[in-house]
């Protein structure tokens, strides 16, 4: 059953995730076919003329002034794929590759690239038959699009390149034959249109935005559990705080925090304590988590604008062929770098709460380092804070912006590039590290709640605890905590990688 018509409606982050991870089927919409036929007619007319048109009858990049003979035009389109497939390094994950194919199909279906409908139909067929090209992750500078990664995708259309099978590259010609996938020959401009775009960056950023939105939600839920077992005051989460500062994200997180303390026995037990203020890692959760959420709203708009744009060059607009720079990845590069910085600081705050949960100098009534047996003989979870500190240090290195650099390419024809793909790749690593930090905080927070028994937290905090309680080791003495951690890390990963459902709307 068809779930998504390519080229009919705008893509959003949710629809990308569904195709990338849930294998929803796609097909080219009839309206897109009509648009594509119109622009294709323009390309065919130009290809038969003597007028030089970039990408149709000229070379590429620094070879833009080289006129190509008519009998070599089809070889030109094949050769651009073979020559540009220069990626190196570990392959991109299958969900990123599928998101790339989807977003490339969609931008071509908008009808301003001049390719035949069959090209997009074959991209849809790749998705529907679960054909995942092998795409080395390094090699794109994020201007003239993601040339190398997209060339590795496009090669499979012509029966070349490699396909991932059980995580290993196999020759595409062997695999596609068994899947009844017929390669096609590319016509004028089609090879260039397949590689000239921002889809590798867009795919990484779209999936990262989805996961980070879910991460902010789960991290706030875990933060509320930590705050309650640390006897934090609820005054900083009062509605008046939201009304006196005009940031959307802060107001959302503040309301989340407040509801997660309702009817907590832990909260009731220290209502009259002498403490005047809490540390910032507890008191400023709405301000910091909310600021991260605001950056995510910005990044979500950027990537959704991008995937619904034409990032080819040249574009076909009516009867005009316009050479321009929509392939430049700067909007995505800036957004990815900004989100990388925001998530790095979210991880910094998570690490501070981990320390407060473990450090006997910073909490009240909890066993030192959550060692339930004989303290000193047992070190409890002490060293997990060291691990958290190491991850935060790595994130701080990765948070340096990639987009502030540029190295000229193609004989100075492409003299300013975005480095957006590197920004997106390091964003994925920072996101993975913050997921790990969150798993450590959840493990420590759940262990701390066990130490507070028989008192209970709020209903919502107890529901979160019940989802991980069976994943925790029950031993009172030191034990090998890797098993518990891996289970909780898996729980975090599964929770975050689901399709976001705009959970924040319930708090606005």
C-alpha positions as CSV (number, residue, x, y, z in Angstrom):
1,X,0.0,0.0,0.0
2,X,1.4,3.4,-1.1
3,X,2.1,5.7,1.9
4,X,3.8,8.7,0.3
5,X,3.5,10.3,-3.2
6,X,6.8,11.8,-4.2
7,X,6.5,15.4,-5.5
8,X,2.9,15.9,-4.4
9,X,3.1,17.3,-0.9
10,X,6.0,18.9,1.1
11,X,8.2,16.5,3.0
12,X,8.7,17.0,6.7
13,X,11.0,15.4,9.3
14,X,8.3,12.9,10.3
15,X,7.7,11.6,6.7
16,X,11.5,11.3,6.1
17,X,11.9,9.2,9.2
18,X,9.0,6.9,8.3
19,X,10.5,6.2,4.9
20,X,14.1,6.0,6.2
21,X,13.4,3.7,9.2
22,X,10.0,2.1,8.8
23,X,10.4,1.4,5.0
24,X,7.2,3.1,4.0
25,X,6.6,2.7,0.3
26,X,6.8,5.6,-2.1
27,X,5.7,6.4,-5.6
28,X,6.0,9.3,-8.0
29,X,2.8,11.4,-8.1
30,X,1.1,12.0,-11.5
31,X,1.3,15.8,-11.0
32,X,5.1,15.5,-10.6
33,X,5.3,13.5,-13.8
34,X,3.6,16.2,-15.7
35,X,5.9,18.9,-14.3
36,X,9.0,16.8,-15.1
37,X,7.9,16.3,-18.7
38,X,7.6,20.0,-19.3
39,X,11.2,20.8,-18.0
40,X,12.6,17.7,-19.8
41,X,11.3,19.1,-23.1
42,X,13.4,22.2,-22.5
43,X,16.6,20.2,-21.8
44,X,16.1,18.1,-25.0
45,X,15.7,21.1,-27.1
46,X,18.9,22.7,-25.7
47,X,20.8,19.4,-26.1
48,X,20.0,19.4,-29.8
49,X,21.2,23.0,-30.3
50,X,24.7,24.4,-30.6
51,X,24.3,26.8,-27.7
52,X,26.6,25.9,-24.7
53,X,24.5,25.1,-21.6
54,X,26.2,24.0,-18.4
55,X,25.7,20.4,-17.6
56,X,23.8,19.6,-20.7
57,X,26.6,20.0,-23.4
58,X,29.5,21.3,-21.4
59,X,31.9,19.8,-18.8
60,X,31.5,20.3,-15.1
61,X,33.1,22.5,-12.5
62,X,36.4,24.0,-13.9
63,X,35.5,22.3,-17.3
64,X,32.4,24.4,-17.6
65,X,33.8,26.1,-20.7
66,X,34.6,22.8,-22.5
67,X,32.0,22.1,-25.2
68,X,31.1,18.4,-25.4
69,X,30.3,16.8,-28.9
70,X,26.8,15.6,-29.3
71,X,27.9,12.0,-29.7
72,X,29.5,12.1,-26.2
73,X,26.7,13.7,-24.3
74,X,25.4,10.4,-22.8
75,X,29.0,9.3,-21.9
76,X,29.3,12.7,-20.1
77,X,26.4,11.8,-17.7
78,X,27.8,8.3,-17.0
79,X,31.3,9.6,-16.4
80,X,30.3,12.2,-13.9
81,X,29.0,9.4,-11.6
82,X,32.2,7.3,-12.1
83,X,34.6,10.2,-11.6
84,X,32.8,11.8,-8.6
85,X,32.3,8.6,-6.5
86,X,35.4,9.4,-4.4
87,X,34.1,8.9,-0.9
88,X,36.2,7.3,1.8
89,X,35.7,6.1,5.4
90,X,33.0,4.1,7.1
91,X,29.7,3.9,5.2
92,X,26.7,6.0,6.1
93,X,24.0,4.1,8.0
94,X,21.1,2.7,6.0
95,X,18.6,5.1,7.4
96,X,20.7,8.1,6.3
97,X,21.1,6.5,2.8
98,X,17.3,5.9,2.5
99,X,16.7,9.5,3.6
100,X,19.1,10.7,0.9
101,X,17.3,8.7,-1.8
102,X,13.9,10.0,-0.7
103,X,14.9,13.6,-0.6
104,X,16.8,13.4,-3.9
105,X,13.8,11.9,-5.6
106,X,11.6,14.6,-4.1
107,X,13.7,17.5,-5.3
108,X,14.0,16.1,-8.8
109,X,10.2,15.6,-8.8
110,X,9.6,19.3,-8.2
111,X,10.2,19.7,-12.0
112,X,13.0,22.2,-12.2
113,X,15.9,19.8,-13.0
114,X,14.9,18.6,-16.4
115,X,15.3,14.9,-15.8
116,X,12.9,12.2,-17.1
117,X,10.3,10.8,-14.7
118,X,11.9,7.4,-15.0
119,X,14.9,8.6,-13.1
120,X,12.7,9.4,-10.0
121,X,10.7,6.2,-10.5
122,X,13.9,4.2,-10.3
123,X,14.9,6.0,-7.1
124,X,11.5,5.1,-5.7
125,X,12.1,1.5,-6.8
126,X,15.3,1.4,-4.9
127,X,13.5,2.5,-1.7
128,X,10.6,0.0,-2.2
129,X,13.0,-2.9,-2.9
130,X,15.3,-1.9,0.1
131,X,18.3,-1.4,-2.1
132,X,20.9,0.5,0.0
133,X,23.9,1.9,-1.8
134,X,27.2,1.7,-0.1
135,X,28.1,5.4,0.5
136,X,31.5,6.2,2.2
137,X,30.7,9.0,4.7
138,X,33.7,11.3,4.0
139,X,34.3,13.3,0.8
140,X,31.7,16.1,0.6
141,X,32.6,19.7,1.2
142,X,28.9,20.7,1.0
143,X,29.0,22.9,-2.0
144,X,28.1,21.9,-5.6
145,X,26.1,19.8,-3.3
146,X,27.2,16.5,-1.8
147,X,28.9,15.4,-5.0
148,X,30.7,12.3,-3.8
149,X,28.0,10.7,-1.6
150,X,25.3,11.3,-4.2
151,X,27.5,9.9,-7.0
152,X,27.7,6.6,-4.9
153,X,23.9,6.6,-4.8
154,X,23.4,7.3,-8.5
155,X,25.9,4.7,-9.6
156,X,23.5,2.0,-8.6
157,X,20.9,3.3,-11.0
158,X,23.2,2.5,-13.9
159,X,24.3,-0.9,-12.4
160,X,27.6,0.3,-11.1
161,X,29.0,1.0,-7.6
162,X,28.2,-1.1,-4.5
163,X,25.3,-2.0,-2.3
164,X,25.2,-2.8,1.4
165,X,24.3,-6.4,2.2
166,X,24.5,-7.3,5.9
167,X,26.7,-4.3,6.5
168,X,29.2,-5.2,3.8
169,X,29.7,-3.7,0.3
170,X,28.8,-6.0,-2.6
171,X,28.9,-5.2,-6.4
172,X,25.6,-3.5,-7.3
173,X,25.3,-5.4,-10.6
174,X,25.1,-8.7,-8.7
175,X,22.6,-7.6,-6.1
176,X,20.2,-5.7,-8.3
177,X,19.9,-8.6,-10.7
178,X,18.5,-10.8,-7.9
179,X,16.1,-8.1,-6.9
180,X,14.7,-7.6,-10.4
181,X,16.0,-4.1,-10.6
182,X,16.9,-3.0,-14.2
183,X,19.6,-0.3,-14.5
184,X,18.9,2.7,-16.8
185,X,20.9,4.7,-19.1
186,X,21.1,8.4,-18.2
187,X,20.3,11.1,-20.8
188,X,21.5,14.7,-21.0
189,X,21.8,16.5,-17.7
190,X,20.6,13.6,-15.6
191,X,23.9,12.5,-14.2
192,X,24.6,16.1,-13.1
193,X,21.1,16.4,-11.6
194,X,21.6,13.2,-9.5
195,X,24.8,14.4,-7.9
196,X,24.3,18.2,-7.6
197,X,22.3,18.7,-4.4
198,X,22.4,18.8,-0.6
199,X,20.7,15.5,0.2
200,X,23.5,13.9,2.2
201,X,23.6,16.9,4.6
202,X,19.8,17.1,4.6
203,X,19.3,13.4,5.4
204,X,21.8,13.6,8.3
205,X,20.2,16.7,9.7
206,X,16.6,15.6,9.3
207,X,17.2,12.4,11.2
208,X,19.3,14.2,13.8
209,X,16.5,16.8,14.4
210,X,14.0,14.0,14.9
211,X,16.2,12.2,17.4
212,X,17.2,15.3,19.2
213,X,13.6,16.4,19.6
214,X,12.9,13.1,21.3
215,X,16.1,13.4,23.2
216,X,15.1,16.7,24.7
217,X,11.8,15.2,25.8
218,X,13.4,12.2,27.4
219,X,16.3,14.2,28.9
220,X,13.7,16.5,30.6
221,X,11.9,13.5,32.0
222,X,15.1,12.1,33.3
223,X,16.1,15.5,34.7
224,X,12.8,15.7,36.6
225,X,13.5,12.3,38.2
226,X,17.0,13.4,39.1
227,X,15.7,16.7,40.5
228,X,13.1,15.0,42.7
229,X,15.5,12.4,44.2
230,X,17.9,15.3,44.9
231,X,15.2,17.2,46.8
232,X,15.1,20.1,44.4
233,X,12.6,22.9,44.9
234,X,9.7,23.3,42.4
235,X,9.7,27.1,42.7
236,X,11.9,27.5,39.6
237,X,9.2,25.7,37.6
238,X,6.4,28.0,38.6
239,X,4.1,29.3,35.8
240,X,5.1,32.9,36.7
241,X,8.7,32.0,35.5
242,X,7.3,31.3,32.1
243,X,5.3,34.4,32.0
244,X,8.2,36.7,32.8
245,X,10.5,35.4,30.0
246,X,9.4,35.2,26.4
247,X,11.2,32.1,25.1
248,X,9.0,29.4,23.6
249,X,11.3,26.4,24.6
250,X,11.7,27.5,28.2
251,X,7.9,27.7,28.7
252,X,7.4,24.2,27.3
253,X,10.1,22.6,29.4
254,X,9.0,24.5,32.5
255,X,5.5,23.1,32.2
256,X,6.9,19.6,31.6
257,X,9.0,19.9,34.8
258,X,6.1,21.2,36.9
259,X,3.7,18.3,36.0
260,X,6.4,15.7,36.8
261,X,6.5,16.7,40.5
262,X,2.7,16.4,41.2
263,X,1.9,14.3,44.3
264,X,5.5,13.4,44.9
265,X,6.2,12.0,48.4
266,X,9.8,13.0,47.9
267,X,8.8,16.6,47.3
268,X,6.5,16.6,50.3
269,X,9.2,15.3,52.6
270,X,11.4,18.5,52.3
271,X,8.9,21.3,51.8
272,X,10.2,23.1,54.9
273,X,13.9,22.5,54.5
274,X,16.2,25.4,55.0
275,X,17.8,25.4,51.6
276,X,17.3,28.7,49.8
277,X,18.3,27.9,46.2
278,X,19.3,24.8,44.2
279,X,22.3,24.5,41.9
280,X,21.9,25.7,38.3
281,X,21.9,22.1,36.9
282,X,18.5,21.7,38.8
283,X,17.2,25.3,38.9
284,X,17.9,26.2,35.3
285,X,16.7,23.0,33.6
286,X,13.9,25.0,31.8
287,X,16.3,27.7,30.6
288,X,18.9,25.3,29.2
289,X,16.7,22.5,27.9
290,X,14.4,25.1,26.6
291,X,17.2,26.9,24.7
292,X,18.2,23.6,23.1
293,X,14.6,23.1,22.1
294,X,14.5,26.5,20.5
295,X,17.6,25.7,18.5
296,X,15.9,22.5,17.3
297,X,12.8,24.4,16.2
298,X,15.2,26.6,14.1
299,X,17.1,23.5,12.7
300,X,13.8,21.8,11.9
301,X,12.6,24.7,9.8
302,X,15.9,24.9,8.0
303,X,16.0,21.3,7.0
304,X,12.3,21.2,6.1
305,X,12.7,24.2,3.9
306,X,15.8,22.6,2.3
307,X,14.2,19.2,1.5
308,X,11.4,21.0,-0.3
309,X,13.7,23.1,-2.4
310,X,15.4,22.6,-5.8
311,X,19.1,22.2,-5.1
312,X,20.2,21.3,-8.6
313,X,22.3,23.4,-11.0
314,X,21.3,24.7,-13.5
315,X,17.6,24.9,-12.8
316,X,14.9,24.9,-15.5
317,X,12.5,27.7,-14.9
318,X,9.9,28.0,-17.6
319,X,12.0,28.3,-20.8
320,X,15.0,29.6,-18.9
321,X,18.1,27.7,-17.8
322,X,19.6,29.4,-14.8
323,X,23.1,28.7,-13.5
324,X,23.0,29.5,-9.8
325,X,24.1,28.2,-6.3
326,X,21.1,26.5,-4.6
327,X,23.5,23.5,-4.1
328,X,25.5,25.5,-1.5
329,X,25.1,23.9,1.9
330,X,25.6,26.9,4.1
331,X,22.0,27.0,5.6
332,X,22.4,23.3,6.7
333,X,26.0,23.8,7.8
334,X,25.1,26.7,10.1
335,X,22.1,24.8,11.5
336,X,24.1,21.6,12.1
337,X,26.9,23.5,13.9
338,X,24.4,25.4,16.0
339,X,22.7,22.2,17.0
340,X,26.0,20.6,17.7
341,X,26.8,23.4,20.2
342,X,23.4,23.2,21.8
343,X,23.6,19.5,22.3
344,X,27.1,19.7,23.7
345,X,25.9,22.1,26.4
346,X,22.9,19.8,27.1
347,X,25.4,17.1,27.7
348,X,27.4,19.4,30.0
349,X,24.3,19.9,32.2
350,X,23.5,16.2,32.2
351,X,27.0,15.4,33.4
352,X,26.6,17.9,36.3
353,X,23.4,16.1,37.4
354,X,25.2,12.8,37.2
355,X,27.9,14.2,39.6
356,X,25.3,15.5,42.0
357,X,23.6,12.1,42.1
358,X,26.9,10.4,42.9
359,X,28.9,13.0,44.9
360,X,28.2,12.7,48.7
361,X,29.2,16.4,49.1
362,X,26.4,17.5,46.8
363,X,23.4,15.4,47.7
364,X,21.5,14.7,50.9
365,X,21.0,11.3,52.4
366,X,22.0,9.2,49.3
367,X,24.7,6.6,49.7
368,X,28.1,7.8,48.6
369,X,28.4,7.2,44.9
370,X,25.2,5.2,45.2
371,X,27.2,2.3,46.7
372,X,24.5,0.3,48.4
373,X,27.0,-2.0,50.2
374,X,30.0,-1.2,52.4
375,X,31.2,2.2,51.2
376,X,34.9,2.2,50.5
377,X,34.9,-1.5,49.9
378,X,32.3,-0.7,47.2
379,X,32.8,2.2,44.8
380,X,29.3,2.0,43.5
381,X,28.8,4.1,40.3
382,X,31.6,6.5,41.0
383,X,33.5,5.9,37.7
384,X,30.5,6.5,35.5
385,X,30.9,10.2,36.2
386,X,34.4,9.9,34.8
387,X,33.0,8.3,31.6
388,X,30.5,11.2,31.4
389,X,33.3,13.7,31.8
390,X,35.3,12.1,29.0
391,X,32.3,12.2,26.6
392,X,31.7,15.9,27.4
393,X,35.3,16.6,26.6
394,X,34.9,14.9,23.2
395,X,31.7,16.9,22.5
396,X,33.5,20.2,23.3
397,X,36.1,19.3,20.7
398,X,33.4,18.4,18.1
399,X,31.4,21.5,18.8
400,X,34.0,23.7,17.0
401,X,32.1,24.9,13.9
402,X,32.9,23.2,10.6
403,X,31.1,26.0,8.7
404,X,33.8,28.6,9.6
405,X,36.2,26.8,7.3
406,X,36.4,26.8,3.5
407,X,38.9,25.3,1.1
408,X,38.6,26.1,-2.6
409,X,37.9,23.2,-5.0
410,X,37.7,22.6,-8.8
411,X,40.5,24.9,-9.8
412,X,39.1,27.9,-7.9
413,X,35.7,27.7,-9.7
414,X,34.2,26.6,-6.4
415,X,36.2,29.0,-4.2
416,X,33.9,29.0,-1.2
417,X,32.4,25.8,0.3
418,X,30.2,25.2,3.3
419,X,31.8,22.1,4.9
420,X,28.2,21.2,5.8
421,X,28.6,17.5,5.6
422,X,31.4,17.5,8.2
423,X,29.1,19.7,10.4
424,X,26.4,17.0,10.0
425,X,28.7,14.1,10.6
426,X,30.1,15.5,13.8
427,X,26.5,16.4,14.9
428,X,25.6,12.7,14.6
429,X,28.5,11.8,16.9
430,X,27.7,14.5,19.5
431,X,24.1,13.3,19.5
432,X,25.2,9.7,20.1
433,X,27.4,10.9,23.0
434,X,24.6,12.8,24.6
435,X,22.4,9.7,24.3
436,X,25.0,7.9,26.3
437,X,25.2,10.6,28.8
438,X,21.5,10.5,29.3
439,X,21.6,6.7,29.7
440,X,24.2,7.2,32.5
441,X,22.0,9.8,34.2
442,X,18.9,7.6,34.0
443,X,20.8,4.7,35.5
444,X,22.0,6.8,38.3
445,X,18.7,8.5,38.8
446,X,16.9,5.2,39.0
447,X,19.4,3.8,41.4
448,X,19.0,7.0,43.6
449,X,15.2,6.5,43.6
450,X,15.8,3.0,44.9
451,X,17.9,4.5,47.7
452,X,15.0,6.8,48.6
453,X,12.6,4.0,49.2
454,X,10.0,3.6,50.7
455,X,9.2,7.1,49.6
456,X,7.9,7.5,46.1
457,X,8.3,10.1,43.4
458,X,5.4,11.5,41.3
459,X,3.3,9.2,39.1
460,X,5.1,10.3,36.0
461,X,8.5,9.8,37.5
462,X,7.5,6.4,38.8
463,X,6.3,5.4,35.4
464,X,9.6,6.3,33.9
465,X,11.4,4.3,36.7
466,X,9.1,1.3,36.0
467,X,10.3,1.2,32.4
468,X,13.9,0.7,33.5
469,X,13.7,-1.0,36.9
470,X,14.1,-4.5,35.5
471,X,17.1,-3.4,33.6
472,X,19.1,-2.5,36.7
473,X,21.3,-4.9,38.6
474,X,19.8,-5.7,42.1
475,X,23.1,-6.5,43.8
476,X,24.0,-4.3,46.8
477,X,27.8,-4.9,46.4
478,X,29.9,-3.8,43.4
479,X,29.0,-5.6,40.2
480,X,29.7,-5.5,36.5
481,X,27.4,-2.6,35.5
482,X,28.0,-2.9,31.8
483,X,25.0,-5.2,31.4
484,X,22.6,-2.7,33.1
485,X,24.1,0.2,31.2
486,X,23.8,-1.5,27.8
487,X,20.1,-2.3,28.4
488,X,19.3,1.2,29.5
489,X,21.4,2.7,26.6
490,X,19.3,0.5,24.3
491,X,16.1,1.8,25.9
492,X,17.2,5.4,25.4
493,X,18.2,4.7,21.8
494,X,14.8,3.0,21.0
495,X,12.9,5.9,22.6
496,X,14.8,8.5,20.8
497,X,14.8,7.0,17.3
498,X,11.0,6.7,17.1
499,X,9.2,9.2,14.8
500,X,8.6,12.4,16.8
501,X,4.9,13.3,17.2
502,X,5.3,17.0,18.0
503,X,5.1,16.2,21.7
504,X,5.7,19.8,22.6
505,X,2.3,20.9,21.4
506,X,0.8,19.5,24.6
507,X,2.7,22.1,26.7
508,X,2.0,25.2,24.6
